[in-house]
Amino acid sequence: MRQRNQVFQEVRYKVAQEALGGIKVGILARKYEVSPKTIRNWVKEFQEAFGDDAVPTIDERIDESKRLTELEEKYNRALKALGEKELELEILRELVKKPSPASMINSTSPRRSSSRDTQ
């Protein structure tokens, strides 16, 4: 039971930090399926427990936002590269399934006689 309460408390603090970080209480209320008043109470409880120093500064939020943007760009580039590789693999798989054009010429078409054969 204690473990469950600790997890619940961590979630409450996380939600309070999000609210203090600038996310609107109404959005958080819908996201976590609790009332806005509950979230405001969690914010008060968080501030009483940790004080104003626990809230990230504007500079810290900007740095974190930049870091997240860079990570998203790297992630999108990696996804694009992965998609291109998957496409290449699919094309190669299809090519392997098809019979070789050279083997088709040798096995299905009659051998043409060259000018040397007829002389």
C-alpha distance (Angstrom), angle and dihedral (degrees) to the residues before:
residue distance angle dihedral
M1 . . .
R2 3.79 . .
Q3 3.81 91.4 .
R4 3.80 90.2 52.5
N5 3.82 91.9 51.2
Q6 3.79 90.6 49.3
V7 3.81 91.7 52.3
F8 3.80 90.7 47.2
Q9 3.82 90.2 50.1
E10 3.82 90.7 50.7
V11 3.81 90.3 51.8
R12 3.79 90.6 49.9
Y13 3.81 91.2 51.2
K14 3.79 91.0 47.2
V15 3.80 91.1 52.8
A16 3.81 90.6 46.3
Q17 3.81 90.6 51.4
E18 3.80 90.5 50.2
A19 3.80 89.8 51.6
L20 3.79 91.6 47.9
G21 3.78 88.6 46.6
G22 3.77 91.0 63.3
I23 3.79 106.3 -90.6
K24 3.79 110.1 135.7
V25 3.78 116.4 -106.4
G26 3.82 91.9 -130.0
I27 3.79 91.6 56.9
L28 3.80 91.7 47.7
A29 3.80 90.5 47.3
R30 3.80 91.0 56.3
K31 3.80 92.7 42.6
Y32 3.81 94.8 51.8
E33 3.80 95.6 30.7
V34 3.81 96.3 -123.7
S35 3.77 131.8 116.9
P36 3.81 120.5 -88.9
K37 3.80 88.5 -120.9
T38 3.80 90.1 58.6
I39 3.78 90.6 53.1
R40 3.80 91.3 49.2
N41 3.82 88.2 52.7
W42 3.82 90.1 50.5
V43 3.81 89.6 51.0
K44 3.83 91.1 52.2
E45 3.80 90.5 47.7
F46 3.80 91.0 49.0
Q47 3.81 92.5 49.4
E48 3.81 91.0 48.8
A49 3.80 91.4 49.8
F50 3.80 98.9 43.8
G51 3.78 107.4 15.7
D52 3.77 127.4 -141.8
D53 3.81 93.2 -54.0
A54 3.80 90.6 72.9
V55 3.79 91.6 64.9
P56 3.81 111.9 88.3
T57 3.79 116.7 -116.5
I58 3.80 122.4 -118.5
D59 3.81 90.0 -103.3
E60 3.80 91.2 51.9
R61 3.79 90.8 49.7
I62 3.82 91.3 48.8
D63 3.82 91.2 49.4
E64 3.78 90.7 48.5
S65 3.79 90.8 48.2
K66 3.82 91.0 51.6
R67 3.78 90.8 48.1
L68 3.79 91.5 50.4
T69 3.81 91.2 47.9
E70 3.79 90.6 52.4
L71 3.79 91.0 48.4
E72 3.80 91.3 49.9
E73 3.81 90.7 50.8
K74 3.82 91.3 50.0
Y75 3.78 90.0 47.2
N76 3.81 92.5 50.3
R77 3.81 91.5 48.3
A78 3.80 90.1 49.8
L79 3.81 90.8 49.1
K80 3.79 91.0 50.0
A81 3.82 91.7 49.2
L82 3.80 90.3 47.1
G83 3.80 90.4 50.2
E84 3.79 91.0 50.7
K85 3.81 90.9 49.3
E86 3.80 91.0 48.8
L87 3.81 89.6 51.4
E88 3.80 91.0 49.7
L89 3.80 90.7 49.4
E90 3.79 91.8 49.5
I91 3.82 91.3 51.0
L92 3.80 90.6 48.7
R93 3.82 91.2 48.6
E94 3.79 90.0 52.3
L95 3.79 91.4 48.2
V96 3.80 91.7 50.9
K97 3.82 90.1 53.1
K98 3.80 92.6 54.7
P99 3.77 120.1 80.8
S100 3.77 115.6 -108.3
P101 3.82 114.0 -95.8
A102 3.82 89.3 -136.5
S103 3.79 92.6 55.0
M104 3.80 90.3 48.5
I105 3.81 91.9 54.6
N106 3.79 93.1 48.9
S107 3.79 96.1 45.5
T108 3.80 104.8 36.4
S109 3.77 108.1 32.6
P110 3.79 121.7 69.5
R111 3.74 114.2 -112.3
R112 3.72 111.6 -97.4
S113 3.70 114.0 -130.7
S114 3.72 115.5 -123.6
S115 3.77 124.6 -138.9
R116 3.81 89.1 -102.1
D117 3.82 92.3 57.6
T118 3.78 92.9 55.8
Q119 3.78 96.7 49.4
